[in-house]
Amino acid sequence: MPSIVGNLKINSIGSSGVVNIGDSMYISPSSSAKTFAGAGSFNTGDFGQTNNTLSATNTSDPDISDQNTSK
């Protein structure tokens, strides 16, 4: 479906970012990431309190590839 786009300002685009203006059938960014984090790692807020007596993160990854990406 055609569209009319007015003023547009793009300050920055990351290395795997996607910008679409107009019609598109399929958009797929080409990046993948894996994050390992222990207990309480992603807590946010003003008065956060996390009590972890024992925290261990299993970073063992026996498979060769988790998410294949190609450009």
Secondary structure, DSSP 8 states (H G I E B T S, - for coil): --------------TT-----S--S-------------TTTT--SSS-----SS--------SS-SS----
